[in-house]
């Protein structure tokens, strides 16, 4: 009897262990299914799931050759695509400005005796910091609009507010290799013997920053006015059907 009782207890223990193991595996599987994937924060209810259909965020195709993020214009409604195109243009202009500043620094260092050589190093540092920051701003806005994500759009508003302030300063305030219109009034420029090309470079760089300021300010206005719950009852490709994406 004692042996039979021991065998029964052993059988019950094994059964309980098997049950607990299956239960733990089931709970883990269910928990993993409910996790929010990294890089896809929750947006406005179930609208994110509707808007993300057809967008492969793992298809890293931008910028060309680097392929750091996913960006595809024709996956978005026409109205939203216009805004995201300007966001992308802000990033591309910033990259061009940084490359131009490095080039100008080389020319001015060789032609203007008063131009500090350290400004060339500053230009290189700017080219390593500003384009990634501009890419971050662009991607938060692009993806936030694409999936109607409140958290991403909030991050974009904060990051773009900083970008607007910095771009405004770059337009007018001379800071290291960044010239700005204010460079014309500095002793460094006035006492230089190479004002010709330097003066031209100041004007071109400052106008590009001014253009970027207008672009990113307009994008900010569009994002602030963005209503993810607004519906477009008109037929056409300018809205997600049922996604509640307004024209921005």
C-alpha positions as CSV (number, residue, x, y, z in Angstrom):
1,X,0.0,0.0,0.0
2,X,2.8,2.4,0.9
3,X,4.5,1.6,-2.4
4,X,1.3,2.2,-4.3
5,X,0.7,5.5,-2.5
6,X,4.2,6.6,-3.3
7,X,3.8,5.8,-7.0
8,X,0.5,7.8,-7.0
9,X,2.1,10.8,-5.4
10,X,5.0,10.7,-7.9
11,X,2.5,10.5,-10.8
12,X,0.6,13.4,-9.5
13,X,3.7,15.5,-9.0
14,X,4.8,14.8,-12.6
15,X,1.4,15.7,-13.8
16,X,1.5,19.0,-11.8
17,X,5.0,19.8,-13.2
18,X,3.8,19.2,-16.8
19,X,0.8,21.4,-16.2
20,X,2.8,24.2,-14.7
21,X,5.4,24.0,-17.5
22,X,2.7,24.2,-20.2
23,X,1.0,27.1,-18.3
24,X,4.3,29.1,-18.1
25,X,5.1,28.5,-21.8
26,X,1.6,29.7,-22.7
27,X,1.8,32.8,-20.5
28,X,5.2,33.7,-22.0
29,X,3.9,33.2,-25.5
30,X,0.9,35.3,-24.9
31,X,3.0,38.0,-23.2
32,X,5.4,38.2,-26.2
33,X,2.5,38.6,-28.5
34,X,1.2,41.5,-26.5
35,X,4.5,43.3,-26.4
36,X,4.8,46.5,-28.4
37,X,7.6,46.1,-30.9
38,X,10.6,48.4,-30.5
39,X,10.3,51.5,-32.6
40,X,6.6,51.2,-33.0
41,X,5.1,53.1,-30.1
42,X,1.4,52.9,-29.5
43,X,-0.6,55.6,-31.3
44,X,-4.3,56.4,-31.3
45,X,-6.0,53.2,-30.4
46,X,-6.3,50.7,-33.2
47,X,-5.6,53.2,-35.9
48,X,-1.9,52.3,-35.8
49,X,-2.7,48.7,-36.9
50,X,-4.8,49.9,-39.8
51,X,-2.2,52.5,-40.9
52,X,0.8,50.1,-40.6
53,X,-0.7,47.6,-43.0
54,X,1.3,47.5,-46.2
55,X,4.3,49.4,-44.7
56,X,7.4,47.2,-44.2
57,X,9.4,49.2,-41.6
58,X,12.2,46.6,-41.8
59,X,12.9,47.6,-45.4
60,X,15.7,50.0,-44.7
61,X,16.1,51.9,-48.0
62,X,17.0,55.5,-47.0
63,X,19.3,57.4,-47.1
64,X,20.7,55.9,-50.3
65,X,23.7,53.7,-49.7
66,X,23.5,54.1,-46.0
67,X,20.0,52.5,-45.6
68,X,19.3,53.5,-42.0
69,X,15.5,53.9,-42.1
70,X,12.5,52.9,-44.1
71,X,11.1,55.7,-46.3
72,X,8.7,55.2,-49.2
73,X,6.6,58.1,-50.4
74,X,4.0,56.2,-52.4
75,X,2.9,54.2,-49.3
76,X,1.3,57.4,-47.9
77,X,-1.8,59.3,-48.8
78,X,-1.1,62.2,-51.2
79,X,-2.0,64.9,-48.6
80,X,0.3,63.4,-45.9
81,X,3.0,62.7,-48.5
82,X,3.4,66.4,-49.2
83,X,4.3,67.1,-45.6
84,X,6.7,64.2,-45.3
85,X,8.4,65.2,-48.5
86,X,9.1,68.6,-47.0
87,X,10.4,66.9,-43.8
88,X,12.8,64.8,-46.0
89,X,13.8,68.0,-47.9
90,X,14.7,69.6,-44.6
91,X,17.1,66.7,-43.8
92,X,18.6,66.8,-47.3
93,X,19.2,70.5,-47.3
94,X,20.9,70.3,-43.9
95,X,23.2,67.6,-45.4
96,X,24.0,69.8,-48.3
97,X,24.7,72.8,-46.1
98,X,27.1,70.8,-44.0
99,X,29.0,69.6,-47.1
100,X,29.0,73.1,-48.5
101,X,30.4,74.5,-45.3
102,X,33.3,72.0,-45.3
103,X,34.0,72.9,-48.9
104,X,33.8,76.6,-48.2
105,X,36.1,76.3,-45.1
106,X,38.8,74.7,-47.3
107,X,38.6,77.5,-49.9
108,X,38.4,80.3,-47.3
109,X,41.2,79.0,-45.2
110,X,43.4,79.1,-48.3
111,X,42.3,82.5,-49.6
112,X,41.6,84.5,-46.4
113,X,44.4,85.1,-44.0
114,X,42.2,86.0,-41.1
115,X,40.1,82.8,-41.3
116,X,41.0,80.5,-38.5
117,X,42.0,77.0,-39.6
118,X,40.1,75.5,-36.6
119,X,36.9,76.6,-38.3
120,X,37.5,73.8,-40.8
121,X,37.6,71.3,-37.9
122,X,34.3,72.8,-36.6
123,X,32.8,72.3,-40.0
124,X,33.8,68.6,-40.0
125,X,32.2,68.2,-36.5
126,X,29.0,69.9,-37.7
127,X,28.8,67.6,-40.6
128,X,29.0,64.6,-38.2
129,X,26.4,65.9,-35.8
130,X,23.8,68.0,-37.6
131,X,22.7,65.5,-40.4
132,X,22.0,62.7,-38.0
133,X,20.0,65.1,-35.8
134,X,18.1,66.3,-38.8
135,X,17.4,62.6,-39.9
136,X,16.0,61.9,-36.4
137,X,13.7,64.9,-36.7
138,X,12.5,63.9,-40.1
139,X,11.9,60.2,-39.2
140,X,9.9,61.0,-36.1
141,X,7.6,63.2,-38.1
142,X,7.4,60.9,-41.1
143,X,6.6,57.8,-39.1
144,X,4.4,59.6,-36.7
145,X,2.2,60.8,-39.5
146,X,2.3,57.4,-41.3
147,X,0.9,55.5,-38.3
148,X,-0.9,58.3,-36.5
149,X,1.3,57.9,-33.5
150,X,0.7,60.4,-30.7
151,X,4.0,59.6,-29.0
152,X,6.1,59.9,-32.2
153,X,4.4,63.2,-33.1
154,X,5.1,64.5,-29.7
155,X,8.7,63.6,-30.0
156,X,8.8,65.3,-33.4
157,X,7.3,68.5,-32.0
158,X,9.9,68.7,-29.3
159,X,12.8,67.8,-31.6
160,X,11.7,70.1,-34.3
161,X,11.2,73.0,-31.9
162,X,14.9,72.6,-31.1
163,X,15.7,72.4,-34.8
164,X,13.8,75.6,-35.5
165,X,15.7,77.4,-32.8
166,X,19.1,76.2,-34.0
167,X,18.3,76.9,-37.6
168,X,17.2,80.4,-36.7
169,X,20.5,81.0,-34.9
170,X,22.4,79.6,-37.9
171,X,20.7,82.1,-40.2
172,X,21.9,85.2,-38.3
173,X,24.5,84.3,-35.6
174,X,28.1,83.5,-36.5
175,X,29.1,80.4,-34.5
176,X,32.4,78.8,-35.4
177,X,32.2,77.5,-39.0
178,X,28.6,78.6,-39.2
179,X,28.6,82.0,-40.7
180,X,25.2,83.5,-40.6
181,X,24.4,87.0,-41.8
182,X,25.9,88.4,-38.6
183,X,29.4,87.4,-39.9
184,X,29.4,90.5,-42.1
185,X,29.6,92.7,-39.0
186,X,32.5,90.8,-37.3
187,X,36.0,92.1,-37.1
188,X,37.2,88.8,-38.3
189,X,35.5,89.4,-41.6
190,X,36.0,93.1,-41.9
191,X,39.8,92.8,-41.4
192,X,40.1,89.8,-43.8
193,X,41.8,90.1,-47.2
194,X,39.6,87.5,-48.8
195,X,36.2,89.0,-48.5
196,X,35.2,88.0,-52.1
197,X,34.5,84.3,-51.8
198,X,33.9,84.5,-48.1
199,X,31.2,87.1,-48.5
200,X,29.5,84.9,-51.2
201,X,29.7,81.9,-49.0
202,X,28.1,83.7,-46.1
203,X,25.2,84.8,-48.2
204,X,24.6,81.3,-49.8
205,X,24.9,79.4,-46.5
206,X,22.6,81.9,-44.6
207,X,20.0,81.8,-47.4
208,X,20.0,78.0,-47.3
209,X,19.5,78.0,-43.5
210,X,16.7,80.6,-44.0
211,X,15.0,78.3,-46.6
212,X,15.3,75.3,-44.2
213,X,13.8,77.5,-41.4
214,X,10.8,78.2,-43.5
215,X,10.4,74.5,-44.5
216,X,10.7,73.1,-41.0
217,X,8.4,75.8,-39.5
218,X,5.8,74.9,-42.1
219,X,6.1,71.2,-41.2
220,X,5.6,72.1,-37.6
221,X,2.5,74.0,-38.4
222,X,1.1,71.0,-40.4
223,X,1.9,68.5,-37.6
224,X,0.3,70.7,-34.9
225,X,-2.8,71.0,-37.1
226,X,-2.8,67.3,-37.7
227,X,-6.0,65.6,-36.5
228,X,-5.7,61.8,-36.5
229,X,-9.4,61.4,-35.8
230,X,-10.6,63.5,-38.7
231,X,-12.1,61.5,-41.5
232,X,-12.1,62.1,-45.2
233,X,-15.3,61.0,-46.8
234,X,-14.2,61.8,-50.3
235,X,-13.1,58.9,-52.4
236,X,-9.5,58.8,-53.7
237,X,-6.0,57.9,-52.7
238,X,-5.5,61.0,-50.5
239,X,-6.6,59.3,-47.2
240,X,-6.3,55.9,-45.5
241,X,-9.7,54.3,-45.7
242,X,-10.9,54.0,-42.1
243,X,-7.6,55.1,-40.7
244,X,-8.9,58.5,-39.8
245,X,-6.0,60.4,-41.2
246,X,-6.6,64.1,-42.0
247,X,-5.2,66.0,-44.9
248,X,-1.9,67.6,-43.7
